[in-house]
Amino acid sequence: MKKYVYGVDIGGTNIKFGLFSSPEMELIQKAESSTPLSNHETSIFSLVGEVIESMNKKNCIEMSQIEGVGIAVPCPVKNGYVEKCPNLKWEKLDIYASMNKYLPSNLKIAVSNDANIAAYGENQSLEIPHNNAVFYTLGTGVGGGIIIDGEILEGRTGAGGEIGHMHVFEGTEPCSCGLSGCLEQVCGTSAILKQTIEFSKEYPTRLDLNKLTVKDVFDYAKDGDIVAMKVIDRIGEYMAISASILAVSLDPDIFIIGGGVSKAGDILIDTIKKHYKKHARFNTGDIPFILARTGNDAGIIGAASYVNKK
């Protein structure tokens, strides 16, 4: 009998679903629903159960053919337990118990943080997955995931992999975490736009500062705009500093750069590599950097793959 797994990526705005064959991990169908606006401690799990039943029906699949459901959540989680998840209004929540109310109790449920799951998905999508990998996701904030010996590194409470809050510079302005000097304060979307404005006060630029986007900054940097190039160089410098710290702590096989900002392409990777050579210690200077490949599907791929790992 043919077997399948689901990958579910729960976000504050949308929930993405992926149905995959198992163990081949061939994507059968994708779906997306808006995240419920209220009663998150029940409504989200009810919706997940409903969508899975609907997708089963559409693909003529019996629930007995489903091996498990992998779930990515936008907060620290350990052994399926969430202490607090502001985006989803969860507090002291057991995801396993909550999900089992809407799915058969014998169905395997695998849960991890969304950035960790994306890291797992990106790594599993490589032709030959690495045993040790560090994944950066660059967007509104800076997140990350760490794979060690083929396993997601969650740490004691599930906060492992929060590399956006590594201290990489001396600053006084508070970060969203309450401290300062975090990588996110250089490489997050708002930080990039803010630094562009600051540099434009000192150097000439062709950027339209009234309609500024991160994509514009990278596009103009490729075209030689001084301000844009300085901004990208600053991002690359601090990414390299953080990577050099992780390199001597974890000694990974590879660094994978994902998230919306990563769509800038080679200019970002090349800039990081340039600075990384300066900061790397011992024999860690040859660790490669690559761009993420799965895009918005990293979450569902990672979540589904994680079912077979657990």
Number of C-alpha atoms within 10 A of each C-alpha: 5 11 17 26 26 32 29 29 29 25 17 15 12 13 21 22 29 25 26 23 19 21 13 10 17 12 17 13 14 16 13 14 14 14 19 18 11 11 11 15 16 15 14 21 19 17 17 23 17 14 16 22 16 13 19 17 12 10 11 9 16 13 17 14 15 21 19 26 28 28 30 28 27 18 20 24 27 17 14 20 19 21 15 15 16 10 13 22 12 18 13 10 16 17 21 16 13 16 21 16 13 17 21 13 12 10 15 18 23 23 23 28 30 28 29 35 32 33 31 30 25 26 28 19 18 12 7 8 15 18 15 19 25 28 29 28 25 21 18 16 19 24 23 26 26 28 24 16 11 16 16 22 17 21 12 9 13 22 17 18 25 18 23 24 22 17 18 21 14 9 13 9 12 12 15 12 10 8 13 20 18 26 25 30 27 26 26 21 19 17 19 24 19 14 19 24 18 13 16 16 10 9 11 11 17 12 21 10 13 7 7 14 17 19 13 17 24 22 17 17 21 16 11 13 18 17 25 28 21 17 25 22 20 19 22 24 22 22 26 23 23 22 26 23 16 19 22 14 9 16 18 22 19 19 22 22 26 28 23 16 21 22 18 18 14 13 19 21 19 15 19 23 21 14 19 25 16 13 17 21 13 8 10 19 15 13 18 13 19 16 21 25 18 17 15 14 19 27 32 31 31 29 35 34 27 28 21 17 10 12
